[in-house]
């Protein structure tokens, strides 16, 4: 069962029940508007099934609300898993990460006891903020069993644009400016290397010229087409931007960004890096990481994209056919490059088991010792996710 908080933070019971009560919709009407079967809605409402984020988005949209986290894996990513990793995604520049949506939770501890944080008031500083401790803990401290989540009113107006840039410095400068725009809803960087593959493999071609592309979206209670046009006039574009003012045109532009994730495996499993970098270091990282990849895997294709508003980028190395030792050498060299540029070796995807040997590149010894102490306090036997976070 998942608790749900509405856009005005009123406490509620079950997920569907709260949305139905707020909207005044019957279960049948909510099913019709969301395009979901009544049996599925009933399972969600009575806690028999955990919805993926796409299901929550459809249910909320039927009541005129939206959830603040969206990502390419929306059809399969569960809400509990997203809270455990503090997932980010396509709307982070507007609403923040998953942790910013969590207002309360219930967690099952290794000893079987339950910790519940469900406050009926907006401001509650009674003791430690335990909810934030479990969000992003990757299941190492407890298992999240309930969530109170924030929903937001759906903006009445939306405008989307894709624009091309000859080089990354100009794109990063635009991203730095656009992320402070009134109504900013999305700010996504796209590598034209990827769009060339999407055009070939999926028939999804880019509508603009440029070595690097930027998808920017504004949303609000008024028409933001003119403010977006004014903002685009202030940056160094490579040709004319493609602008979508209606839903169909906006979906076509978003298809360009989302198709990138669909072609990542066309040459086999890619080697993935999920990093956060200072914006000032993005261009240098792009150049140096490409050289590093060429040294270790000459036939590989580096593909860089992601949420440039926060400096959270995804570097995927396609066609990277290396044995374990050579792949490990490339991985370590890339982690060292990221840390040397002032970035974090783990961003929205968490530490997991692959990055636990590198956590010292982003955290000081005293910080790691404090985290180990927290882990020992909640899970003294090391039962939960023993292979995650720490060596």
N, C-alpha and C positions, 0 to 999 in steps of 0.2 A: 504494500500500500504506500502511496506517495501523497504526502500533504502538499497543498498548493496554495500559495499566496497570490492574491490578485494584484493588479497594478496599483491599487491604493493600500496594499499591505494588510488587508484584513485577514485575520486568521481563518483557516478553513479546515475542512475534513479531507475527504478523499479528493483525488485529482479531478475526476470528471464531475463529482458532486459539487465542488466549489464553482467550477466554471458554469455548470448548469444553473446553480442558484444565482450567481451574479448576472448571467445573461437572461434568465427566465426561460431558457429553452428546455423542452422535454428531451429525454434521451433519444427519442425517434427523430426529432428535428435536428438535434446536434449531430446525429449519425448522418442525416441527409446532407447537412451543410458541409461536414468534414469529409464526406465520401467514404465513411468507414462503416463496417457492419455493426449492428447493435450488439451482437454477441461479443465482439472485440471490445467495444466501449464498456460493456458490463464487466468484462474480465478486468479491465484497467481500474474501473471504479471500485471493485470489491477486492483489489489487491491480489488477484490470481495471476497477474501477468504484468511484467515491467515494460512500459512503453519505450521504444526508441525515440530519439529526439524528434524525428519526423512526425511520429504519431502525436506527440505533444504539440508540435507546431500546427498541425492540422486541426486539432481539437481547439487550441487557443484561437486560431484564426476564425473559426466558426463563430466565436463569441466576440470578435472584434479586438482580439489581443494577440501579442506575439511574444515568443520566448527569445531571450537575448543572446543565445548561443546557437550558431548554425555552422555546419561543417560538411565536408563532402561525404562523410560516412554517416549522414543523418539517418539513413534507413536501418542501420544496424547498431549504431552507437547507443548504448543504454544510458539513462540518466545517472544511475549509480556509478557506472564506470567513468562517466565524464566528470562527476564530482571527485572521484578518487584520483583522477589525473589532473584536475583543475583545467579542463580542456579550454581551448581558446576558439579560434575559427574565424569565420568571415565577418562577424559583426563586433569583434573585440574593440575596434576603434570607437564604437558607439556605446556599447553596453558593458565592456569588460569581459573578463574570463568567467568560467563557470562559478568560481568562488564568489563573484560579485552578484550572482543570482541566488545563492543559497542563503536563506534567512533562518533556517532551522533544520535540524536533522535528528535522526535516531541512529545509533551505532551499536552493533553487537561487538562486545569486547572478547578477547580470547578466553576469558574465564566464564563466558556465558551471560554476564550481566549486560544490561542495556543502559546506555547514556542517552538521555533525551534532552534536546534543546529546542523547545517550541514556545517562544515567547509571544504573548498577546500584545505586547507594547513595542513601539518602534525603537525606543532607546532603552537598552538593558545592558548595564555594565557590571552586573553582579558576578564577580569572580572572573576566572579565566575565560577567554573566548575559545571554548573547546570546538565549536563548529569549524572555525577556520583551521584548527589543528588537524582535523581529519580530512579536510578538503586538500587534495594534492598529496596525501600521504601514500598513495598507490597501494592501499590495502595492507600496509605494514603495521598499522595500529589497531584496526578494527574493520568490520564490514558494515558499510552504510546500508541501512534497511528502510529508512524513510527520509524524505526530503520535503522541506517547505521551500518553494521556489518563487522568485519574483517574476511576474509577467508585466508587460509594458503595453500601453495603448498602441494599436496599429496606426502608423502615420497615414494621414489622409492623402498626402502627395509624395511622389517619389520621382527622381530623375537620375538616370545612369549615363555614364560616358566611358568610352574606352579611347585613350589617346596614346600616340606613339612618341618615343623619344630616341634621339640618335645615340645617346649615351646614358649611363647610370647616374652621373652627377646631376644632370638636369632632372631626371626622374625623382631622385632622392630629394632635391630641392623642392620639387612640386609636392611630393608627399609630406615634407616637413610643413609646407604652407597649408595644404588641404586638410591635414588632420585637425586643424583648429577651426575649420569652417563651421558655421552654424548649421546644424542638421547633418553633419557627416555621419554616414551609415556604413560605408565600406571603402576600403582603400587597399587594392590588391595589385601587386607587381607580377607581371607575366614575362617570362623569357621567350623571345621570338623563336628560339630554338625549339621550344615546345609547341608553339603554334604551327610551325612548319610540319611537325609530326602529326598534330591533330588534323591539319588540312589533308595530309596524305592518307592517314589511317581512318579518320572518322568523317572526313568531308566538312570539318569545321574550320573555315578559313577566317583569318583576321580581316576586319574591315578597314584597318588603318596601316600606315607604314611606320617603320621604326624597329630598331634593334631590341628595344625594351618597351613594354606596354604597361599602362596603368589603368586599372578600372577604378573609377571613383563614383560613389553614389551618395546623393543627399536625400534626406527624407524629413518631413515635418508636417505641420498643420497648414502650411501655405505652399504655393507653387515656388519651387526653388530653382527653376530653370534659368532665370536671369542671374541669380547669384553664382550659379555654376558656370555660366558663360563668362561672367566677369572674372572669375577665378582662373579659368582656362586662358584668358587673354593675358594673364600675368606671367605665364610660364613658357619655356622654350619647347614648343611642340615640333614634331617632325610631321608636318602635314596637318590636315584637318581632322579633328576628332569625330568619332561616331557617337551620336547622342540618342538615347532612347527615352521618350517622354510617356509612352504608353506601355502597358504590361507586356505585350508581345515583343516589342522592340527591346525592352529591358531583359527579357528572358533570353533573347538571341545574344545579347552582349554577355550576360552571365554564363551562357553556354561556353563561350570562349575560355573563361576562367576554369569552369568545372571540368571541361574536357581534358585539361592538363592532367588531372589525377587519373583519368581513365587510360592514358597512354603510358603511364610510368612503367608498366610491366611488359611492354611490347617486345622487349629484348630479353625477357627473363626478369627475375627479382632484382630491383635496383638496390644500390647501397644508399641508405638514407641518412641525412643529417638534419636535425631540427635544432635551430640555433636562434639566439637573440644577439643582436649586434647594435652598437651605437650607430645611428644613421650615418655619421661621418666616416664610418669604417666599411660601409656596404660596398662601395666601388672597389676599394682595395681588396676586400675579401673575394669579390667576384673574380678579379684578375689573378690573385695569388692561389685561390682554390683551383681555378682552371689549370694553372701551371702545375700545381701539385698533382692533380688527377692525370695530366698528360705524362708526368714523370713515372707514376706508378702503374697507370693503366692507359697506354697510348690509344687504344681503340675505343675507350669509353666516351660517353657523351654527358657532360655536366649540364644539368637543368636546374635553374634557380628561380624560385617563385615564392610568393607568400604575402604575409600581412605587413607591408612596409611601414604602415603608420606606427607600429610598435617596434619595428626592426626585427620582427619574428619571421625568419625566412626558412624555407625548406630547400635544401640542396639534395637533389637526387642524382646519383651517378648511374646512368643507363648503360647497358651493354658492358657491364663491369664483371668480366669473367676472370676472377682472380682466385688463387687457392687461399686457404685460410690464413697462412702466414703473410702473404702479400697483401691480402685485404686488411689484416690487422695492422700492418705497417702503415697503410694509407689512412686507416681510421685514426690511429694515434697521431699521425702527422697533422691530420685535419683538426683534431681536438686541440692540439698545441697552437695551430694557427688561430683558431677561434678565440682561445683564451688570451693569446698574445695581442689580439686586436681589441681586448676589453669586453669580449662577449661572454655569454653563458653557454656552457656545453649542453645544457638541456633547457628547452623552452616549454612549449605546450604539450609535448608528448611525454614528458617526465623522464626520470632517470632509468627506470626499469633495470634489467640485468646487463644490458650492453654497455651502459655508460657508468656503471657503479665504480669502475676503476679510475674514472676521470673526475669524480665529484670534487676531488681536492683542487682541481683547476679553477673551480668556481666558488668554493667555500673554504674558509680558513679552518685550521685544525680545531680551534675552540668551538667554532660553529658546528663542525661535524661531531665533536665530542658531545655537545649539547643535544644534537639530534639522536645520537646513540643512546644517551641517557633517557630521553623520552621514549624511544623504542623499548628499552629495557624495563621501563616503568609499566608500560601498557602490555608488553608481550615478553615477559622475562624468559620464557623458554624458546623464543625465536620461532614460534609456530607459524605465524602469518607471513606469507610471501618471503620466505627465507632467502631467496635468490635475488631479491629486489633491493635497490637503494645502496646497501653496504656490502663490501667484500666480506 
